[in-house]
Amino acid sequence: MTINFTRGQRLVAFLCLAGVLLCTPRARADQGDPPEVEAQRLVHILGYIGADYGGSVANGVVTVPDEYNEQLSLAADGAKIAARIQPAIPPGREVDVPARIAKLRELLDRKAPPEEVAALIAGLRTELVNAFQIEEAPRAAPNAARGKGLYLEHCATCHGETGRADTARAATFTPRPVNFHDPERGEAIAPYRVVSTVRFGVDGTAMVPFTFLSDADRWDLAFHVVGLRHQGVAPAPADSVPAYTLAELSARTDADLRAELKAAGVPADREAAALADLRLRAPYEDRAARTPLGLVRVKLERARKAVARGDRDGARGHLIDAYLEGIEPIEAPLRAADASLAAALEARSMELRGDLERGASPAELGAAMDVLLRDVGRAESLLSPSSAPKSFASTALSSAGILLREGVEAALLIAALLGIASQAGLADRRRYVHVGWVTAIALGLLTWFASARLVAISGAQRELIEGVTALLATAVLFYVSYSLLAKREVARWMKFLKEQISPRRAALSLFGVSLLAAYREAFETVLFYQALLASNASATAALVGAAAGALVLVALVAAYSRAGRFAPPQVFFRVSSYLLYALAIIFAGQGVAALQMAGKVPVHALPFRGVPALGVFPTVETLAAQLLLVLLAVVGVLAQRRQANAAPKPPAPPAQIAPGSAA
């Protein structure tokens, strides 16, 4: 049967259908979404507020009313989401999201400085990511061809093929689609923000949610978008740019990367090329795991995620690996180039381990990791093959510094041993001191040859070698110097050395201390010189510097020995025994610290800066070992003093009567 409608009936039917469609609630991306997706949406909203608020308020005054009102509207949406997701926050990751959003609204209402708003947003964003385990990076490297294709298919009609939003369709929208080349907007865009925008859209604009795209598609598209503004710049060589992980590149804006490149020492005239490399090539290559310092970035990122999961044991393992597999292998070349930066990397690694052990919050640990990563960036820039070559003078100074820094403790110890042997009537045993340090140098060269040609020695094994030899040297030094320290009179010293220590034991002691003290320095010294020469430095300059450093060490030993010939025996013995015992305390601290870096000893940090050259490290374990030696010394001196006071004094000699005197 056919039903015929009049023109008027058809118009009424159309209007009724339109009314039904208009009255039906719009399908929204958040309808029925689980709390994890709602949390992602809130992070997305916070990102928009953080990026755009600074452009709408200045010095407590609204400069762009439309933008400012949009921030207030977004904060209101955020408050609703916060109330919905608060009950779903897992136990152990408590954060009062509604209260934090209320604080954000308070800051917006009083038009607070952008820096204050950004700080609150950054903290809340980190807490949300940790609480809901939000993925902030793709699981695999993005596909460049796929990202370009998706952009041309879905985005180019509004944003333009080059990202300038200069199309006819873009001109019909208010507000206009984003121009990715705009300096202010482009600098504030990170791939993660693009992914969130593509997923959730932007209310009040033509940017609708692309719910039909997969997560991998969104990441492919996001990395293409952030690279658009760099396509006219020739990328810098990969080996001249710090090696970021994919997670770091996903979360960082161009402004973030510029600041980090500047802090890493990248010259201003190379900054644009370096940034182009990080946006156009680095995300599509697995660079980070190819270099030791890149591996530090990978391990720190894994530690960050482990902390967010509550897996602190796993995070501890990643932090140990970051040092042993990433920082330790480049310690030699970095010390040759910048000893202070090498020391800072080691100290910050130890502090980070200590923060983890004391139960620092994820936010505190994340901040400490960021500080360490800044130093990693500086080291990458410094060790880059394209960095400026060292001059003759700087190479010579570096060479001399290596020998003096690594050899001064051994030189002082050898000088003290030679002086004590001479004063104690063991001059014929002095040769064992020389045999000890010569053997140590030979063993150091042999160990280096074996590690380079025969057996690979890992960072952990190097730290173990350093730690064990330092503690062995401590034990032998304690054996030699403790009894000397307890004898407070020259006669007692001489009697002890001649009667209690046989010539063979004396020879073995002198040889053992000299060998262990020198060997722990010899191996690393060889590695430092190898790294110095591998950096295209002048071999002649390195040789000149080494000769100068050796002359200073020889002069130090000679001066100490000469002082021993003229100084009163009691003073010389006392100074020498104090010096030997002080070196034992230094070696104890350095040995325990090396074992801590190898992950064999726990780390409980203390709030002060250490002095590694003196064996002082800000940890409970190193200071406990040193304090034990100090207490033993005090006990020995006090016991010897009590024994001396308790001993019967010899009778006074009888008075002599002069001849011829009266009886």
C-alpha positions as CSV (number, residue, x, y, z in Angstrom):
1,M,0.0,0.0,0.0
2,T,1.4,3.4,-0.9
3,I,0.8,6.4,1.4
4,N,1.1,9.8,-0.1
5,F,2.0,12.8,2.1
6,T,1.2,16.3,1.2
7,R,3.9,18.9,1.2
8,G,2.7,20.3,4.5
9,Q,2.7,16.9,6.1
10,R,6.2,16.2,5.0
11,L,7.4,19.5,6.5
12,V,5.7,18.7,9.8
13,A,7.3,15.3,9.9
14,F,10.8,16.8,9.2
15,L,10.4,19.3,12.0
16,C,9.3,16.6,14.4
17,L,12.4,14.5,13.5
18,A,14.7,17.4,13.9
19,G,13.2,18.2,17.3
20,V,13.8,14.6,18.5
21,L,17.4,14.8,17.2
22,L,18.0,18.1,18.8
23,C,16.5,17.1,22.2
24,T,18.5,13.9,22.3
25,P,21.7,14.3,24.5
26,R,24.8,14.5,22.4
27,A,27.1,11.5,22.5
28,R,30.1,12.6,24.5
29,A,33.5,10.9,24.8
30,D,33.1,10.7,28.6
31,Q,29.7,9.0,28.7
32,G,30.2,5.8,30.6
33,D,34.0,5.9,30.5
34,P,35.9,4.1,33.2
35,P,37.8,6.2,35.8
36,E,41.1,5.7,34.1
37,V,39.8,7.4,30.9
38,E,38.2,10.1,33.0
39,A,41.6,10.7,34.7
40,Q,43.2,11.0,31.3
41,R,40.6,13.6,30.4
42,L,41.4,15.5,33.5
43,V,45.1,15.4,32.7
44,H,44.2,16.7,29.2
45,I,42.2,19.6,30.7
46,L,45.0,20.5,33.1
47,G,47.4,20.5,30.2
48,Y,45.3,23.1,28.4
49,I,44.9,25.3,31.4
50,G,48.7,25.1,32.1
51,A,49.6,25.9,28.5
52,D,47.1,28.7,27.8
53,Y,46.6,30.5,31.2
54,G,49.9,32.4,30.9
55,G,48.6,34.0,27.6
56,S,45.4,35.3,29.2
57,V,46.6,36.8,32.5
58,A,49.6,39.1,33.2
59,N,50.5,40.8,36.5
60,G,47.1,39.9,38.1
61,V,45.1,41.4,35.1
62,V,43.1,39.5,32.5
63,T,44.6,40.4,29.1
64,V,42.5,38.1,26.9
65,P,39.0,37.7,28.4
66,D,37.8,34.9,26.1
67,E,40.8,32.8,26.9
68,Y,40.5,33.5,30.6
69,N,36.8,32.5,30.6
70,E,37.7,29.3,28.8
71,Q,40.2,28.5,31.6
72,L,37.4,29.0,34.2
73,S,35.1,26.8,32.2
74,L,37.7,24.0,31.9
75,A,38.4,24.2,35.7
76,A,34.6,23.7,36.3
77,D,34.6,20.7,34.0
78,G,37.7,19.4,35.9
79,A,35.9,19.7,39.2
80,K,33.1,17.5,38.0
81,I,35.5,14.9,36.8
82,A,37.5,15.1,40.0
83,A,34.4,14.3,42.0
84,R,33.7,11.2,39.8
85,I,37.2,9.7,39.9
86,Q,38.0,10.4,43.6
87,P,36.4,7.1,44.8
88,A,38.4,5.1,42.2
89,I,41.8,6.1,43.4
90,P,43.7,2.9,44.4
91,P,44.8,2.4,48.1
92,G,48.3,3.6,48.8
93,R,48.1,6.3,46.1
94,E,45.8,8.7,47.9
95,V,45.5,12.2,46.5
96,D,42.6,14.6,47.2
97,V,41.8,15.5,43.6
98,P,38.7,17.7,44.3
99,A,40.6,19.7,46.9
100,R,43.5,20.2,44.4
101,I,41.1,21.3,41.7
102,A,39.4,23.7,44.1
103,K,42.8,25.2,44.9
104,L,43.4,25.6,41.2
105,R,40.1,27.4,40.8
106,E,41.1,29.7,43.7
107,L,44.3,30.6,41.9
108,L,42.5,31.3,38.6
109,D,39.9,33.4,40.4
110,R,42.5,35.6,42.0
111,K,44.5,35.7,38.7
112,A,47.6,34.3,40.3
113,P,51.0,34.3,38.5
114,P,51.3,31.7,35.7
115,E,54.3,30.1,37.5
116,E,52.2,29.4,40.6
117,V,49.4,27.9,38.4
118,A,51.9,25.8,36.4
119,A,53.5,24.4,39.6
120,L,50.2,23.2,41.0
121,I,49.1,21.7,37.7
122,A,52.5,19.9,37.3
123,G,52.2,18.3,40.8
124,L,48.6,17.3,40.3
125,R,49.3,15.9,36.9
126,T,52.1,13.8,38.2
127,E,49.9,12.4,41.0
128,L,47.1,11.5,38.6
129,V,49.5,9.8,36.2
130,N,50.9,7.8,39.1
131,A,47.6,7.0,40.7
132,F,45.8,5.8,37.5
133,Q,48.9,4.4,35.7
134,I,48.3,6.6,32.7
135,E,50.5,5.8,29.7
136,E,52.3,9.0,28.6
137,A,54.3,7.4,25.8
138,P,53.7,5.0,22.9
139,R,54.6,1.3,23.5
140,A,56.6,1.3,20.3
141,A,58.3,3.8,18.1
142,P,55.8,5.8,16.0
143,N,55.4,5.2,12.3
144,A,56.3,8.4,10.3
145,A,54.6,7.5,7.1
146,R,51.4,6.5,8.9
147,G,51.4,9.7,10.9
148,K,51.7,11.8,7.8
149,G,48.9,9.9,6.0
150,L,46.6,10.3,8.9
151,Y,47.3,14.1,9.1
152,L,46.6,14.6,5.4
153,E,43.4,12.6,5.6
154,H,41.9,14.1,8.8
155,C,43.7,17.3,9.7
156,A,45.1,19.1,6.7
157,T,41.7,20.5,5.6
158,C,41.6,22.7,8.7
159,H,45.3,23.0,9.8
160,G,46.8,23.0,6.3
161,E,49.3,20.6,4.9
162,T,52.2,22.4,6.6
163,G,50.3,23.1,9.9
164,R,49.8,26.9,9.4
165,A,45.9,26.8,9.5
166,D,45.9,28.8,6.3
167,T,43.1,27.0,4.5
168,A,39.7,28.3,3.3
169,R,37.9,26.0,5.7
170,A,40.0,27.2,8.7
171,A,38.9,30.8,8.0
172,T,35.3,29.8,8.6
173,F,35.8,28.7,12.2
174,T,35.8,30.8,15.4
175,P,38.1,30.2,17.1
176,R,40.4,29.5,14.3
177,P,42.3,26.1,14.3
178,V,45.7,26.2,15.8
179,N,48.6,27.3,13.7
180,F,51.4,24.9,14.8
181,H,54.0,27.4,13.6
182,D,52.8,30.1,15.9
183,P,55.8,30.7,18.3
184,E,53.7,30.9,21.5
185,R,51.3,28.0,20.7
186,G,53.9,25.8,19.0
187,E,56.4,26.0,21.8
188,A,53.8,24.8,24.3
189,I,52.7,21.6,22.4
190,A,54.0,18.2,23.4
191,P,53.1,14.9,21.6
192,Y,51.1,13.7,24.7
193,R,49.0,16.9,24.6
194,V,48.2,16.2,20.9
195,V,47.2,12.6,21.7
196,S,44.9,13.9,24.4
197,T,43.4,16.5,22.1
198,V,42.8,14.0,19.3
199,R,41.1,11.6,21.8
200,F,38.9,14.0,23.7
201,G,38.5,17.0,21.4
202,V,38.2,20.6,22.6
203,D,34.8,21.9,23.7
204,G,33.6,25.1,22.0
205,T,35.8,24.5,18.9
206,A,35.7,22.6,15.7
207,M,38.1,20.1,17.2
208,V,36.0,17.0,17.7
209,P,37.2,13.8,19.4
210,F,38.6,11.2,16.9
211,T,37.4,8.2,18.8
212,F,37.8,5.9,15.9
213,L,41.6,6.1,15.9
214,S,43.6,3.6,17.8
215,D,46.2,4.6,20.4
216,A,49.0,3.8,18.0
217,D,47.4,6.0,15.3
218,R,47.1,8.9,17.7
219,W,50.8,8.7,18.6
220,D,51.8,8.5,15.0
221,L,49.7,11.6,14.3
222,A,51.0,13.4,17.3
223,F,54.7,13.1,16.5
224,H,54.0,14.2,12.9
225,V,52.1,17.3,14.2
226,V,55.0,18.4,16.6
227,G,57.5,18.0,13.8
228,L,55.6,20.3,11.3
229,R,57.2,23.5,12.6
230,H,60.7,22.0,12.2
231,Q,60.5,20.7,8.6
232,G,62.3,23.6,7.1
233,V,65.4,23.1,9.3
234,A,68.2,20.6,8.6
235,P,68.5,18.3,11.6
236,A,71.8,18.1,13.4
237,P,73.9,14.9,13.4
238,A,72.5,12.4,15.8
239,D,75.8,12.0,17.7
240,S,75.8,15.7,18.5
241,V,72.4,15.7,20.2
242,P,71.5,14.3,23.7
243,A,69.8,10.9,23.4
244,Y,66.3,11.2,24.8
245,T,64.0,8.3,25.4
246,L,60.7,8.1,23.6
247,A,58.9,8.7,26.9
248,E,60.8,11.9,27.4
249,L,60.2,13.1,23.8
250,S,56.5,12.3,24.3
251,A,56.1,14.5,27.4
252,R,58.3,17.4,26.6
253,T,57.3,20.6,24.8
254,D,59.6,22.4,22.4
255,A,60.2,25.0,25.2
256,D,61.2,22.2,27.6
257,L,63.7,20.8,25.0
258,R,65.2,24.2,24.3
259,A,65.8,24.8,28.0
260,E,67.4,21.4,28.4
261,L,69.6,21.7,25.3
262,K,70.8,25.1,26.6
263,A,71.6,23.6,30.0
264,A,73.4,20.7,28.3
265,G,75.8,23.3,26.7
266,V,74.4,23.1,23.1
267,P,75.5,26.4,21.4
268,A,72.6,28.7,20.5
269,D,73.5,28.6,16.8
270,R,73.0,24.8,16.9
271,E,69.9,24.7,19.0
272,A,67.4,24.8,16.1
273,A,69.1,22.0,14.3
274,A,69.3,19.9,17.5
275,L,65.6,20.5,18.1
276,A,64.8,19.5,14.5
277,D,66.7,16.2,15.0
278,L,64.7,15.5,18.2
279,R,61.4,16.1,16.5
280,L,61.9,14.8,13.0
281,R,64.3,11.8,13.5
282,A,64.9,10.8,17.1
283,P,61.3,9.6,17.9
284,Y,61.5,7.0,15.1
285,E,64.9,5.6,16.1
286,D,65.8,3.7,19.3
287,R,68.8,5.8,20.1
288,A,68.7,5.9,23.9
289,A,69.7,2.2,24.4
290,R,72.7,2.6,22.0
291,T,74.8,4.8,24.3
292,P,75.7,4.5,28.0
293,L,74.2,7.9,28.9
294,G,71.1,7.1,26.8
295,L,70.8,4.0,28.8
296,V,70.7,6.1,31.9
297,R,67.7,7.8,30.5
298,V,66.0,4.5,29.8
299,K,66.7,3.1,33.3
300,L,65.6,6.3,35.0
301,E,62.3,6.2,33.1
302,R,61.8,2.6,34.1
303,A,62.6,3.5,37.7
304,R,60.1,6.4,37.5
305,K,57.4,4.0,36.3
306,A,58.3,1.4,39.0
307,V,57.9,4.1,41.7
308,A,54.5,5.0,40.3
309,R,53.5,1.3,40.6
310,G,54.7,1.2,44.1
311,D,57.5,-1.3,43.2
312,R,60.4,0.3,45.0
313,D,62.5,-2.8,44.8
314,G,62.2,-2.7,41.1
315,A,63.0,1.0,41.0
316,R,66.1,0.3,43.1
317,G,67.4,-2.2,40.6
318,H,66.8,0.2,37.7
319,L,68.7,3.0,39.6
320,I,71.7,0.7,40.3
321,D,71.7,-0.3,36.6
322,A,71.5,3.3,35.5
323,Y,74.8,4.0,37.4
324,L,76.6,0.7,36.7
325,E,75.6,0.3,33.0
326,G,75.3,4.0,32.1
327,I,77.4,6.3,34.2
328,E,80.3,4.0,35.3
329,P,81.3,3.2,31.7
330,I,81.8,6.8,30.8
331,E,83.4,7.9,34.1
332,A,86.9,7.8,32.7
333,P,86.3,10.0,29.6
334,L,84.1,12.3,31.6
335,R,86.6,12.7,34.4
336,A,89.3,13.5,31.8
337,A,87.0,16.2,30.3
338,D,85.2,17.5,33.4
339,A,86.1,15.9,36.8
340,S,83.5,18.0,38.7
341,L,80.7,16.9,36.4
342,A,81.7,13.2,36.8
343,A,81.7,13.6,40.6
344,A,78.3,15.3,40.5
345,L,76.8,12.4,38.5
346,E,78.1,9.9,41.0
347,A,76.9,12.0,44.0
348,R,73.5,12.6,42.5
349,S,73.1,8.8,41.8
350,M,74.0,8.1,45.4
351,E,71.6,10.7,46.7
352,L,68.8,9.3,44.5
353,R,69.3,5.9,45.9
354,G,69.2,7.3,49.4
355,D,66.0,9.2,48.7
356,L,64.4,6.0,47.5
357,E,65.6,4.1,50.6
358,R,64.2,6.7,53.0
359,G,60.8,6.5,51.4
360,A,60.7,9.8,49.4
361,S,57.5,10.5,47.6
362,P,57.1,9.9,43.8
363,A,57.2,13.6,43.3
364,E,60.4,14.1,45.2
365,L,62.0,11.2,43.4
366,G,60.9,12.5,40.0
367,A,62.4,15.9,40.8
368,A,65.7,14.2,41.8
369,M,65.7,12.2,38.6
370,D,65.1,15.4,36.6
371,V,68.1,17.0,38.2
372,L,70.2,14.0,37.4
373,L,69.0,14.0,33.8
374,R,70.1,17.6,33.4
375,D,73.6,16.6,34.3
376,V,73.3,13.6,31.9
377,G,72.5,16.1,29.2
378,R,75.6,18.2,30.0
379,A,77.7,15.0,29.9
380,E,76.3,14.0,26.5
381,S,77.1,17.4,25.1
382,L,80.6,17.4,26.5
383,L,81.4,13.9,25.2
384,S,79.8,14.4,21.8
385,P,82.3,13.7,18.9
386,S,81.4,17.1,17.5
387,S,82.5,19.0,20.6
388,A,85.4,21.3,20.3
389,P,88.8,19.5,20.6
390,K,90.9,20.2,23.6
391,S,93.8,22.6,23.3
392,F,97.4,21.6,24.1
393,A,97.4,23.4,27.4
394,S,94.0,22.0,28.6
395,T,95.1,18.5,27.6
396,A,98.3,18.8,29.6
397,L,96.4,20.2,32.6
398,S,93.9,17.4,32.4
399,S,96.7,14.8,32.2
400,A,98.5,16.2,35.2
401,G,95.2,16.5,37.1
402,I,94.5,12.8,36.5
403,L,97.8,11.7,37.9
404,L,97.7,14.0,40.9
405,R,94.1,13.3,41.8
406,E,94.5,9.5,41.6
407,G,98.0,9.3,42.9
408,V,98.3,11.7,45.8
409,E,96.9,9.3,48.5
410,A,99.2,6.5,47.3
411,A,102.2,8.9,47.3
412,L,101.6,10.1,50.8
413,L,101.2,6.5,52.0
414,I,104.4,5.4,50.3
415,A,106.2,8.4,51.8
416,A,105.0,7.6,55.3
417,L,106.0,3.9,54.9
418,L,109.5,4.7,53.7
419,G,110.0,7.2,56.5
420,I,108.8,4.8,59.3
421,A,110.9,2.0,57.9
422,S,114.0,4.2,58.0
423,Q,113.3,5.6,61.5
424,A,112.6,2.1,62.9
425,G,115.9,0.6,61.7
426,L,114.3,-1.3,58.9
427,A,116.0,0.6,56.1
428,D,116.8,-2.7,54.3
429,R,113.1,-3.3,54.1
430,R,112.3,0.0,52.2
431,R,112.8,-1.9,48.9
432,Y,109.6,-3.8,49.6
433,V,107.6,-0.5,49.5
434,H,109.0,0.2,46.1
435,V,108.4,-3.4,44.9
436,G,104.8,-3.0,46.1
437,W,103.9,0.1,44.1
438,V,105.8,-1.0,41.0
439,T,104.0,-4.3,41.1
440,A,100.7,-2.4,41.5
441,I,101.4,-0.4,38.3
442,A,102.2,-3.5,36.4
443,L,99.0,-5.2,37.6
444,G,97.0,-2.1,36.7
445,L,98.3,-2.3,33.2
446,L,97.6,-6.0,33.0
447,T,94.1,-5.6,34.3
448,W,93.4,-2.9,31.7
449,F,94.8,-5.1,28.9
450,A,92.7,-8.0,30.1
451,S,89.5,-6.0,30.3
452,A,90.1,-4.5,26.8
453,R,91.2,-7.7,25.0
454,L,90.3,-10.8,27.0
455,V,87.5,-10.4,29.5
456,A,84.9,-7.6,29.6
457,I,84.8,-6.0,33.0
458,S,81.4,-4.5,33.7
459,G,80.7,-1.3,35.7
460,A,79.6,-3.5,38.7
461,Q,82.9,-5.5,38.6
462,R,84.9,-2.3,38.4
463,E,83.2,-0.9,41.5
464,L,83.7,-4.2,43.3
465,I,87.4,-4.2,42.4
466,E,87.7,-0.7,43.8
467,G,85.7,-1.4,46.9
468,V,87.4,-4.7,47.8
469,T,90.9,-3.4,47.3
470,A,90.1,-0.3,49.3
471,L,88.8,-2.3,52.2
472,L,91.8,-4.7,52.0
473,A,94.1,-1.7,52.1
474,T,92.2,-0.4,55.1
475,A,92.6,-3.7,56.9
476,V,96.4,-3.9,56.3
477,L,96.8,-0.2,57.1
478,F,94.9,-0.7,60.3
479,Y,97.2,-3.6,61.2
480,V,100.3,-1.5,60.6
481,S,99.2,1.8,62.0
482,Y,96.9,1.0,64.9
483,S,99.7,-0.2,67.2
484,L,101.9,2.7,66.1
485,L,99.1,5.1,67.0
486,A,98.7,3.5,70.5
487,K,102.4,3.9,71.3
488,R,102.9,7.5,72.4
489,E,106.6,7.4,73.2
490,V,109.5,6.9,70.7
491,A,111.1,4.2,72.9
492,R,107.8,2.2,72.9
493,W,107.5,2.5,69.1
494,M,111.0,1.3,68.6
495,K,110.7,-1.6,71.0
496,F,107.4,-2.6,69.4
497,L,108.7,-2.5,65.9
498,K,111.9,-4.4,66.7
499,E,110.6,-7.0,69.1
500,Q,107.0,-7.6,68.1
501,I,107.3,-7.4,64.3
502,S,109.7,-9.8,62.7
503,P,111.6,-8.7,59.6
504,R,109.5,-11.0,57.4
505,R,106.3,-9.7,58.7
506,A,107.5,-6.1,58.4
507,A,108.5,-6.8,54.7
508,L,105.1,-8.3,54.0
509,S,103.2,-5.5,55.7
510,L,105.2,-2.8,53.8
511,F,104.8,-4.7,50.5
512,G,101.0,-5.4,51.1
513,V,100.1,-1.8,52.0
514,S,102.1,-0.3,49.1
515,L,100.6,-2.8,46.6
516,L,97.0,-2.5,47.6
517,A,97.0,1.3,48.0
518,A,98.7,1.8,44.6
519,Y,96.7,-0.9,42.7
520,R,93.3,0.6,43.6
521,E,94.5,3.8,41.8
522,A,96.6,2.3,39.0
523,F,93.8,0.6,37.1
524,E,91.5,3.7,37.0
525,T,94.4,5.9,36.2
526,V,95.2,3.8,33.1
527,L,91.5,4.0,32.1
528,F,91.4,7.8,32.5
529,Y,94.5,8.2,30.2
530,Q,93.0,5.8,27.7
531,A,89.8,7.9,27.6
532,L,91.8,11.2,27.4
533,L,93.7,9.9,24.3
534,A,90.6,8.5,22.7
535,S,89.1,12.0,22.7
536,N,91.4,13.2,19.9
537,A,93.6,14.9,22.5
538,S,97.3,15.5,21.8
539,A,99.4,12.5,22.9
540,T,102.3,14.9,23.4
541,A,100.3,17.2,25.6
542,A,99.1,14.2,27.7
543,L,102.7,13.0,28.1
544,V,103.9,16.4,29.2
545,G,101.0,16.6,31.7
546,A,101.7,13.1,33.0
547,A,105.4,13.9,33.4
548,A,104.6,17.1,35.3
549,G,102.2,15.2,37.6
550,A,104.7,12.5,38.2
551,L,107.4,15.1,39.2
552,V,105.0,16.6,41.7
553,L,104.3,13.2,43.3
554,V,108.0,12.4,43.4
555,A,108.7,15.8,45.0
556,L,106.0,15.1,47.6
557,V,107.6,11.8,48.5
558,A,111.1,13.3,48.6
559,A,110.0,16.2,50.7
560,Y,108.3,14.0,53.2
561,S,111.4,11.7,53.4
562,R,113.7,14.7,53.8
563,A,111.5,16.1,56.6
564,G,111.8,12.8,58.4
565,R,115.6,13.1,58.5
566,F,115.6,16.4,60.3
567,A,112.4,16.2,62.4
568,P,112.6,14.9,65.9
569,P,111.8,11.1,65.9
570,Q,108.9,11.4,68.2
571,V,107.2,14.1,66.1
572,F,107.9,12.3,62.8
573,F,106.6,9.0,64.1
574,R,103.5,10.6,65.5
575,V,102.7,12.5,62.2
576,S,103.4,9.4,60.1
577,S,101.2,7.2,62.3
578,Y,98.4,9.8,62.1
579,L,98.8,10.0,58.4
580,L,98.6,6.2,57.9
581,Y,95.6,5.9,60.1
582,A,93.9,8.8,58.4
583,L,94.4,7.1,55.0
584,A,92.9,3.9,56.5
585,I,89.8,6.0,57.4
586,I,89.7,7.5,53.9
587,F,90.0,4.1,52.2
588,A,87.3,2.7,54.4
589,G,84.8,5.4,53.3
590,Q,85.7,5.0,49.7
591,G,85.5,1.2,49.8
592,V,82.1,1.1,51.4
593,A,80.9,3.8,48.9
594,A,82.1,1.7,46.0
595,L,80.2,-1.3,47.3
596,Q,77.1,0.9,47.6
597,M,77.4,2.0,44.0
598,A,77.7,-1.7,43.0
599,G,74.4,-2.4,44.9
600,K,76.1,-4.7,47.5
601,V,75.6,-2.4,50.5
602,P,72.3,-0.4,51.2
603,V,72.3,3.4,51.1
604,H,70.8,5.5,53.9
605,A,71.5,9.1,52.9
606,L,72.3,12.0,55.2
607,P,71.5,15.7,54.5
608,F,74.9,17.1,53.7
609,R,77.4,17.3,50.9
610,G,80.2,14.7,50.9
611,V,83.9,15.1,50.1
612,P,84.8,12.0,48.1
613,A,88.5,12.9,47.9
614,L,88.6,12.5,51.7
615,G,86.4,9.4,51.7
616,V,83.5,11.4,53.2
617,F,80.2,10.4,51.8
618,P,76.8,11.5,53.1
619,T,75.5,8.0,54.0
620,V,75.1,6.2,57.3
621,E,77.1,3.2,56.2
622,T,80.3,5.0,55.1
623,L,80.4,7.2,58.2
624,A,79.7,4.2,60.5
625,A,82.7,2.4,59.1
626,Q,84.9,5.5,59.5
627,L,83.5,6.2,63.0
628,L,84.4,2.7,64.1
629,L,88.0,3.3,63.1
630,V,88.1,6.6,65.0
631,L,86.6,5.0,68.1
632,L,89.2,2.2,67.9
633,A,92.0,4.7,67.7
634,V,90.6,6.6,70.7
635,V,90.3,3.4,72.7
636,G,93.8,2.3,71.8
637,V,95.3,5.6,72.9
638,L,93.4,5.7,76.1
639,A,94.3,2.1,77.0
640,Q,97.9,2.8,76.3
641,R,97.9,5.9,78.5
642,R,96.2,4.0,81.3
643,Q,98.7,1.2,81.0
644,A,101.6,3.7,81.2
645,N,100.1,5.4,84.3
646,A,99.6,2.1,86.1
647,A,103.1,0.9,85.4
648,P,105.5,1.2,88.4
649,K,107.8,4.1,88.0
650,P,111.6,3.3,88.3
651,P,113.2,4.4,91.6
652,A,115.0,7.7,91.6
653,P,118.8,7.3,91.5
654,P,120.6,7.8,94.9
655,A,121.9,11.3,95.5
656,Q,125.6,11.7,94.9
657,I,127.7,13.1,97.9
658,A,130.5,15.3,96.9
659,P,133.9,14.3,98.1
660,G,135.1,15.9,101.2
661,S,131.6,16.9,102.4
662,A,130.7,16.4,106.1
663,A,128.8,13.3,107.0
